[in-house]
Amino acid sequence: MHKIKIIALTLIICLSSYSCGIYNFTGGDVGAAKTFQVNLFQNYASQTPGSTFEPGMDRDFTRALQDRIQNQTSLDLVNNGKFDLLYEGEIVEYRISPMSATAQQTAAQNRLSIAVQVRFTNNTVDDGSKDFEQRFSFFYDYDANLQLSSVKTTAHEIIFERITQDIFNASLADW
């Protein structure tokens, strides 16, 4: 009797996951796509008033997005122009702003904000209905007594994690 229950439960799980389409356990629906390409996200943050240029961020963000998609899908990363899905765009903001004041009229916290403009192209759909261009941003607050250099690595990891997850959700979480 116990063996029959296990077989029945296994069958139900297999059938229900098959009927939902091609999903993995992270929630991404890659559809008919097999490959993806992430072009280098050029750093144009200094062109936005109040933003500064952070060297190496173009490379770091591009790698973070590639890693996110590779870790949450079965897609193969390509760099030869023969892709099913394409991610490209620019880093458009890298800004440090004071957030809250102390009684002495000085900043108690600073906020690092990063924004990227993303263009997503899905070549597996002929009508372009899955394509989009969208801005994604997030921030990291830190104590104003600290220098950005002392929190930059952690701040970038947290911000990149959120932005890349938002990009992933917008492009592959087709609910």
HELIX and SHEET records of a PDB file:
HELIX    1   1 HIS A    2  SER A   19  1                                  18    
HELIX    2   2 ALA A   45  GLN A   47  5                                   3    
HELIX    3   3 MET A   57  GLN A   72  1                                  16    
HELIX    4   4 LEU A  148  LEU A  172  1                                  25    
SHEET    1   A 4 GLN A  42  ASN A  43  0                                        
SHEET    2   A 4 LEU A  85  ALA A 101  1                                        
SHEET    3   A 4 THR A  35  VAL A  38  1                                        
SHEET    4   A 4 ASP A  76  LEU A  77  1                                        
SHEET    1   B 4 GLN A  42  ASN A  43  0                                        
SHEET    2   B 4 LEU A  85  ALA A 101  1                                        
SHEET    3   B 4 ALA A 107  ASN A 122 -1                                        
SHEET    4   B 4 PHE A 132  ASP A 143 -1                                        
END                                                                             
